[in-house]
């Protein structure tokens, strides 16, 4: 069994403890362990694997609040199965694609559900406050929650945010309290690095995620920048003259980061939108160049992020480890 498979098996065993065991049921005694007291709430910008979310959501441990996407005048939820196709068509045809924060009422329901399920507190961790108003909505709801809620700004997006959620889930499954669960999420988030490439800066400019000057530079001079996330904001890292060179540079930056951390203890998430083949090639190249790399996963960029990044985006999220498994022995 691989290390990643072992971590998943451990997570499955911990979640099994949340399921009711009928009286007289066969198969031996239920798994014994600490009872989680902290529920986890996040938003759909976290880019979490759907199967992983489904397993935990079924037991009330994790709630992912969908973020709305607005195409022209039509509002879609980020959990709409057909939203990817709608966004792709809209972006290709030049239609207006915007996003909005979830409503405080959505968080009201999430926090109340956690209380009704028997949890005594909530860690609510979200997309950077500099990129979305989601934190404000969560804070409004936290003030009237029936149980204490810690609202945490991850200052990042995608699986940079997602690894924080995974770390929080692992900590609460171990029976840790709100302060410890928050610390676990914080440590995981701070140990991630994000590099990304977009063919066009226009969507980021329209959404106010980069300055007008940076967008003009990319459009007029056909510069293909490598971008990153720093202190919760999108920042330019390098300016490249062509798409092929930009993708090659993205690969080189991610490779350098992996090698510096040590491939054996590093996990990479590659996000894409409308260019899965490019993402797969990037993932394979990183695995080949970084022998012993713990794992590489490919996931479609969440619709709420693709609405700003546009078609053809490639994102490499480098994290120290997958925090979903048991703590190291010794």
Helices and strands as residue ranges (DSSP letters): H 3-16, E 38-43, G 44-46, H 50-57, E 62-65, E 68-71, E 74-77, H 83-93, E 97-99, H 104-116, E 121-126, H 134-142, E 148-153, H 158-173, H 178-190, E 192-197, H 202-206, H 212-220, E 224-230, E 233-240, H 243-261, G 263-265, E 267-272, H 276-289, E 295-300, H 303-309, E 314-319
